[in-house]
């Protein structure tokens, strides 16, 4: 498993520090970056890991023991000495095989969408120091995966599935019908990648003889076009994007005999989506989950006999609203699995046998956040939960029978874990809203064996400067209490009146009111606080980790209850003696941009200014897996789509509105902003607009983020 940790940021606000903090220092200079722990790969023995270390101008792949994390380590490969055709091979990433015999090298890697990539693979035999280029008819490849016996490499190229024989240096093509914007074998289409977070559409059987894979027929999915403006004549980029109510890819499931290259299809009955599949760790049996189009019924299938695939449905669960694509872990006993479900009203872990017997592992009026896995030898399950409040993320272990629950992190704050195989060690990342992250190596019981990085000097510096603390609270929404936080201005005087800047998201199954370190956003909010603004954030109805009823209350009417909550909270803030009731603004990105647009229209009497970045303005424009999960189709729920679309409330706009979008946003299409513009013009409403050419949903790269936040900062100062 790969452990990838992130950049961290912090700032302090005081009169002296205010002269240093700026948009440029946050987004460009890097002067407030905290130290981090570089990514590494835990090895299958559960006792060691590898990482790339730069020493003496060389890139070395080294092996370390967890018990001696900061030791010298052992060099496995000098990556700088690997050559191909007489030239030093430039690499982007490497992956060591389980036995340590092979190294899979990525070169010339290019990002495609959020998770997908294309690359050129090289297989390096560490013992023999031999390198081979994986050809695939000279196409770039993706998803290179060693077979369990390490004699073969599976990968996808040109939407087809291939196998490279590492022993005989021979390549075999498994599928032949793959074609851009038509047929996909072994990987996934755009919407599966975005909404089910899967790109790996094939998997090896435990005996290395078979490949199970998904096939997507996109031919009836409508195409979306984006103009790319980098050349004299703009290029048109076209890809398949199924919008709400429109046709999906037809997905089928197949098993290929690698030796004979024969393919057999598995008949799974009627279904719309296939979000998860996995071979048994010990048997040639495949688990598959399928969903109906409403995503309200999930079926679990067990496919046996790869030569003549036989399907058996052994479990089914339904909901009056929707089901998330649940977490699934197949156990090595070959007869059972772990899964998560909200069937009792909260997200919990269940043990399910392949004969359909279900037993609950965790219980309580709180949600499991992450299911990390199970040490089957000791029957210990590891997970994180919101047991100490939705704003905290806490680590626990529990026995498979539901007994012996143990807290293995601090009870408050935000704690993430990355476990090594065997679950004897994990890397814990811990922070709170007002403290920098600490990275620690811990044993299975949560005991800190070694602090890897505490950013002590940076924290001391910040403490000396004086930190404006983020304050957590509960506030009254339109129908009950809501979690919120506030950052007050520097040198706050309760006898003065201050403007309020809302930062929102509010999307279903999301949280922004969390007791964790908020990086560059926190810095930016500190900068605004220095300028005399109250920064405020609230998790409205529809957000998560407070049970299924709270999360699913917005079903069939996205935007309605969230907007009611935002307006109610803002009106209550207007009554506070230290708030200027005529100066309340709001900013949000993506779903938050949708909420900002609604706040400036349906809440026009409350919100004076809004900055809407990459907003959805009409859910008919968004992809069907996400949208229909919460709204069903436009054909079934036209009012749900139309009643809360900012497009249909454009005439209510009163305050200052800035719309920002990337022209190459493959996720929330620029079409959303264009449709809103049309409605605003028709209603004779003035607004401001900025478009970032060829930028996607993240709007980043080069000086882009610095420019973006400087523009938003100036707009806030000028209009709020």
N, C-alpha and C positions, 0 to 999 in steps of 0.2 A: 504494500500500500504506500502511496506517496503522501508525504506530509508537506503541505504548502502553507506557509505562514505569510502574513501580510505586513505591508508597511504601516507604521503607526505615526501619528502626529499629535502634537499637543501645543498648547499655548497658555500663557498666563496674561491676565489683564490687570494692569495697574497704570497709574499715571506715567511712570517711567517706561513701562513696557509698551504702552500705547504708541509711542513714537517708533517702535520697531515693527509692530505687527501691521501687515498690509496684505492686500490681495496677492501681490507679487511674492511676498515672503511665504505665503501659504502654498501657492500653486506653481511657483517657478523656481525660487532660489533653493528650496530644500533645506533651509536653515533650521527648520523645526522638526525635521524627520527624527524619529527615534530609531535606535538600533533594533534589529530583528534577528530572528533565527532563520537561516537559509533552509530551503526545502531539502529533504533527504528521503531515502527509500528504506523502509524497514524490511529486513530479510526474513525468510520463512522460518528460520530457527527461533525467532522471537527474542533473541539475545543480542542481535547485532543489526547494524544498518550501514548503508553506503551514502556517501555524499561526494560531490565534486569540490576539490580544494585547490586553490591557486597557491602554488609554492615555487619560488624561484623562476617565475615567468612561465611555469608549466601548469597545465590543467590535469590534475590527478584524480582518478576515481579511487577513493580510499574506503576501507572497511574499518568500522569502529565497534566497540562493545558498549552497550548501554551502561554497564556498570562502570565504564571508564570513558564516559562521553567525551571529555576534553583531553583524552590521551593522544598520542602521536598517530595512532591508527596504522593500518597496513595498506600499502599501495597495491591495488589490484591491476590497474591499467594506467599507463601514462598516455592520456588522451591526445596530448600534443604531438606524440610520436607516431600516431596512426596516419598512414598515408594511403592514398588511392591513386593509381596511375602516376606515381612519382610526385604527387603533391600532398601536402598536409591537408587532411580532411577537416573542414570546418563543420562543427556540429552545433545543434540547437538543444538537443536533449539525448540522454542515453537511458536504456532500460536493461538491467542485468537479469539474465534468466535465473530461474529458481535454483539450479545447481551451481550457478556461477561459471558455466562453461561458455556461454554466449553473451555478447553485448549487442543489443539492437540500437543502432545510432540513427538519429534523425538529422537531416541536413536540408537547408533551403526550405524550412517550414513556413507555411503561410496560413494565417487565420482565415476562416471562411465566415462562420457566424459565431454565436456565443461560445460554443464548445468545439465545433468542428474545425478541422485543419487538413491541409495537404502537405506532404513532405516527400523526401527521397530517403529510402531506408538502405542501410548497410548492415550486414551481419558480420560481426567480428568474433572469430574463434580466439578466445583469450589464451589458451594453452599453446596453440599452434601459431598464433599471431598472424592469422590469415583473415583477409577481409573480402567480402563479396557484396556487390551491388545488387539490390533487388530490382529487377528490371521492370516487370509488368508492362511490356511493350513500350518502355520509356515514358510511361505516364507517371505522374506523381501518385503516391499511395497515401493510405491512412489506416489507422487502427491496427497496426502490426501487433500480432499476438502469438507468442510461442505456444506450441502444443504442450500438454502436460509432460510428455516424454522427451520434449526438446529436440525432436528430429525434424520438425516442420515449423513453418511460420505462416499463419493466416493473415490476409490483409485484403483491403478493398482498393481497387483502382478503376476509374472510369465507370463507376456504379456496378462493377462486377466483382465477384469473390474469387480470390486466387489462393493457392497454397504453394509455398516455396519449400522444396525438400532440401534441408540443410546438410543431409548426409551425402546425397547424390548430386547436389548443386543443380537441381532441375526445378522448373516452374510448371505448375499445372493450373489451368483456368477451369474453375468450377461452374460458373454461370457465363452466359454469352449474350443475354438479351438486355443488359444494362445500357441505358442511354440517358443523357442529360435531359431533365424535365420530362421524363417519360417513365423509365423503369429503374428502380434502385434495388440492389441486392447487397445485403450484409451491413448496411448502415441505414440511417433514418432520413425522413424528409424534414423540411424546415420546422414544421409545427410540432413534431415529436421531439426534436432537439430542444426547442424553446420551452414547451409546456410539460413534457415528461422528463426532460433533462437526460435524454439518452441519445447517444450517437452510435454506440457499439451494437450493431444489429446482427452479430454472429457470435458463437461461442463453441469452444472445443468440448467434445465429450471427455470424460475422465480417462478413457483408454486411448485417446488420441486418434481414433479411427473415424470419427464423424464430426461434421460441423452442422450445428443447428443455426438457421438464419431466417431473418425476416425479408420479405420481398414486398416492395411498395410499387403499386401501379398508379402513377400520377397522371395518367393520360387525360382523365376527366376533371382534374383540378385546374381551376382557372389560373392564369398567369398574372403576375404583377410586374410592372416595368418601372425602373428608376433610371433617370438620366444621370450619368457621371460626367462632370464638367472639366476634367483635367486636361483634355485635349482641345484642339481647334474646333473639331466637330464633336459634340458630346456623344459618348457611347451609351447605348441602352443596355442596362443590365436586367435580365428577365429571370424570374424564378417562380415556382409554383407556391401559392399562398392561399390556403382555403379559409375564406372569411365566414363569419357567422351565417349559418343557414345554407352554405354552399357545399359542393361535393368534396369529400375527402379522398385521399389515396385509398385504394383497395389493398389491404394488408393481408398477406398470406404467410404461413409458417411452413418451413421445409427442413428436411434433414438430408445432408449429402454424405455419401460414402466417399471418403477422400481417396481411397485406392482406386476405385472404379469410376469416380466422378459421376455416379448415378444419384439422382435426386428424387426424393419421395416427399409428397405433400402430406401435411397433417390436417385432417378435417375437424375443425373446431366448432362447427355450427355457426349460428348467426351471432355476429359481434361487429362492433365499429372500431374499437381500439384494442391494441395489444401492447400495454405499457410495460410489462415485465416478463422475462423468461430466464430460466437458469437450469443448467444441468445439475442433477444430483451430484454431490461431491464424491460419491462412491459407486453409483450405478449408472448404467446407460439409460437413464430416465430423465425426461425434461419436464420441469414445471413451467406452466404458462398461465398468465392471468389475462382475462379479456374483460372489456367494458362495453356496455351499450352506449348509444350516442349521447343520451342524457347524463352518462357517467353516474348513474344511480344504482346500477347493479353490476357487481363484480363476480366473475366465475373463475374458479381455480381448476386447472386441467393438469392431469398427469399423463404424459405421452410415453408409452413403453414400446419396446421392439423397434429400434431405428430403421430396420430394413422394411418393415411394414407398419408404419406408425399407427398406434392405436390410442385413441383419446378416451380418457375417463374424467368426468367432472366430479370432484370430490368435495367441493365446498362452494357455497353461494351466499352472498350478503347483499341486501338492498337497503336503500334509504329513501325517505320522502323528498329529500333535496338532492344531494350529490355525495359522492365518495371521492376522497383523494386517492391518487396512485400510491398505495400503501407501501411501507417498508417491508421487505420480505427477506428472510435469511433461512436457507435450507440447511438442516443439521446433517452431520456426518453419519447419524444413525440410519439415514436412508429412508426413514419412515415418518418424519415430521419436520416442522418448520416453525419459525417465529414470524409474527406479523403484527402490525399495529392497526387499530380500529377505534372509531368513535362510537361503537355500538351501545355503550352504556352512558353516553352523553359527554364523555371526555376521551381524549386520545390515549389508549393504553396498549400494553404489550400482551399478546395472546400466544399460547402454544397450541398449534394445530397439527393433528396427525393426518396422514394421508387417507385414513378411513373416516375423516370428517369430525373427529372428536376435538372439541375446543375447550381450553381451560385458560382462565385469565391469570396473568402473572403479576401485573401491577393494578392497583385500585386506588381510588380517591378522587376528590373534586379538584383535580388538576390534570394538566396534559403532559404526556411524554413528548419531549421535543426531538430528541435523537435516539434511535436504537443503534448502539455501536456494535453489538454483537454478543457472542456467548463463548465462554470457556466451557466446552462440553465435558471435559474431564472432571471438572469440579461443579458443573451445573450452575455456573454463575453468569448472570446476564448483566450487561453494562449499558447504562442509558443516562440521558439528561432529562430534566423535567422543570416545570414551572411550579413545583410544590410550594416554593417560598415566594410566590407572586409572579405574575406574568412579566414583570420587568427584570426578574432574576433568572439566570440559567444555572442550574445546580446539577452536579454529577453524583450518580448513585450506582450501587451494585445491588443485586437481589438474586436469590436462588430461583431456579426455574419453577419451583413449586409455589412461589410467591412469598416465601419466608426469608428472614435474615436480611432485610433491607438495610443497607449501610450507606451513609453519607461519605463520599470520597473527595469532596471539595469543600470550600467554605460555603456557608448557607446563602450568603448574599453576594452580589456582584454577578459577573457574567463569566462562565467557565466553559471552555471548549476542550475537547480531548481528541487526540489521535492515537489509537492503540496499535501496538505492534502485534504481529501474529502470536497467539498464545495468551494474550491479555495479561502478561506479567509486568509490562511497562507501558506507560503512555506519556505523551508530551501534553502538558496542560498550559493553556493560554488563559490567564486570568486578568481581569481589569474591572474597574468600576467607572461610573460616569465621570469621576473627577481624578482618576489615577491612570498612569500609563500602564500598558500591558507588561506582565511578568511571564516569562516562559520558563517552565520547570519540567524536569524529568521526574516522574513519579512512579512508585510501584503500584500494583493492582489495588491496594488499599488506600491510595491517595497520599501516601507518605512521600514528601519531597526528598528525593535522593540527591538532587543537584539543581541549583538555580542556574539556568543556562543564560538568561539575560533578564536583568531587572531594571535596566535603564536608570540606575541609581543616581548618577551624576545629573542626568536630565531632570529627574524628579526633584532633586535638591535645588536645582536652579529655579524650577517652577515654584517650589514652595517658598523660596526666598523672594520671588517676585510678587506672590500673592495671587491666588486663583479665584476667579468668580465661579462659585460652585453651582452646579446644576441641581435645582431643588425638585424633588418628586412630590406629587400631591394627587388627590382625587378631586375631580370637579364635577359639577352637575351638567349632564348632557340633556338632550330632549326627553329622555325616558330613563334616567338613572345615572349612577356614578360612573365616571370614566377616568382612566389613568392618564396623567399628564406630567410634564416637567416644565420648569421655567428657569431662565437665566435672566437675572435682573441687571440693570445697567451698572457700570462702574460708579462707585460712590453713590449708591442708591439712596434717595431721600424720599421717605414715604409721604412727605408733604408736597412733593412735586407730582406733575402728571407727565406720563411717558407714553410714547407710541408703542404699539405691540406688533411684532412681526411673527406671524404663524408660519411654521415649517411643517408641511403635512404630506402624508401618503395615503393612509386610510384604506388601502386595498384589502380584499378578502384574504385572510391567512397571512397577514403581515403585522409587524410591530415596529414602531419607532420610539416608543417610550420604554427604553431598556437601560438597565443599570450597567452599561458597558461603555468602553472608550469609543468615541464617535469620530475619531480621526480628523480629517480636514474640515468636515462639516462643523465640528466643534470649534475649530479655529476660526472659521468664518463667522460663526455665531458670536464668538468672543469679540471679534472685530466690530460687529454691529452693536454689541452691548457697550463697547467703548464709545460708540457714537450716540449713546443715549437711548437705545431701543431695548424693550423687553422682548426676549425671544421665548416663544411658547410653542409647545407641541402636545398634541392629544391623540390618543388612540380611540377612534370612534367605534360604534357598533360595526361589526363585520371583521374586526381585527382578531388576532388569535391568542391562544394559550389562556383562554378564560372559558373553555368549554365549547361544545358544538353549537349550542343554542345561540350564544353570543356571536360566534363566528358566522353562522349561517342565517342570521336574522335578516341579512340584506338580499337573500335569495329572490330572484326574479325582478329585482328593482335596484340594481347597482346605482349608487349615487344618492338615492333618496334619503335613507336614514343617516348616512354619513354627513350629508349637507345639513340636515336638521340638527344634528349634534354640533357641527361646527358653528352654525348660526347661534344655537343656544349657548354654547360656551363663550362665544365672542360677546354676546349680549350680557352675560353675567360678568365678564371682565370689564365691560363698559361701566358697570356699577361700582367698580373698585375705585377708591379715592385716589390712587396713584396712577390710574390709567386715563389717558386722553381718549374719550369715547369717539372722537372724530378722526382718529389716526390709527386704525387697525388695518394691517396689510396681511397678505398671505402669499406663500410661494410653494410650489410643488412640481415634481418631475414625474412624467409618465402617468400612472394612476393619480399621483399627486397633482399633476397638471390638469387632469380631468376635474379633480376636486376644486382646484383653484379657479377654473373656468366657471364651475357651478357657483362657487362662493361669490364671484364677481357679478353673477347674473341673478340667481335665485336669492342670494344674500346681498344684493346691491346696496341695501340701506345700512348695512353693517360694515362691509369691507370697502375701504377707500382705494386700495391699490392691490394689484395682483401680478405675479410673474408666473406664467404657465409655460413649463418647459416640456417639449415633446408630448403634448397631451393627447389622450384619446378624447375626441369630442363627439363621436357617434359610434356606439358599440357594433353597429353593422359593419364598420370598417375593420374590426379587429378579428384575430384568428378564431376559428370555431372551437378548438379544444378548450381554451381559456374561457371564452365568452359564454359558450353554451353550458359549461359546467355550472355557471352561476345564473344564467338568464334563459336557458333553453334557446330555441331558434327564434329568429324574428318572425317567422311564419306562425309560431305558437304564442308569442309574447310581444306583439308589436308595441303595445302600450308601455311595457317595461323598458323597451329600447328607446322609445320616443319621449316619454314623459320626463326623463332625466338626462336628456342629451343637451349639452350647452348650446348646440346649434339651434334648438327650438326655444331657447330663452335669451337669444342674443339681444332682443329689443329691450331687455331689462337692465343692460349694462349702464352703470353710472360712473364708476371710478376709473382710474388709470389702469390699463391692461397692457402688459408686454407679453407677446407670444414669441417663443423661441423654438426652433426645430432644426434638425439636421436634414439636408435634402436627400441623403442616402440612408435614411432610417428604414431598415428592413423589418423592424419589429412594429413600432407604432408609426405607420406611414405618414409622410408629410401631407398626404391627402386629408388627414384629420384636420390639420391646421388650415388647409386651403378651404375646406368645407365651412369651417367656422368663420373664416374671413369673408366668404360669400354671404353668410347670414348676417354678419356685422355690417357689411357694406349695405346690404338690402335694408337693414334697420337704421341706416344712417348713423352708425356709432363709430366714433374715432377710437383708434387703438394704435399700439406700436408693435412692430414686427422685426425680427432678426432671423435670418436663415444662415446656417453654416453649410457651405457647399461641400458635398461629398462626405459629410460626417454622418455616422450612424447614430443609434439610440443613445450611446454613451457620450457623444459630443466631446471627443478628446483627441490628443495627438498634437505634438509640437507646442505651440503657444495657445492652443485653443481653450483649455480650461482656465488659464490665466485671463484670457480675453473675456470669456463668458462670465466669470465671477466678477470681474471688474465692471462689466456692463451692468450686471444685476445689482452690484453694490451702488453704483452711481444712480441707477434708476430708483433704488430704495431711498437714498439720501434726497434725491430731487422731488420725490412724489409721496413720501410718507412722513 
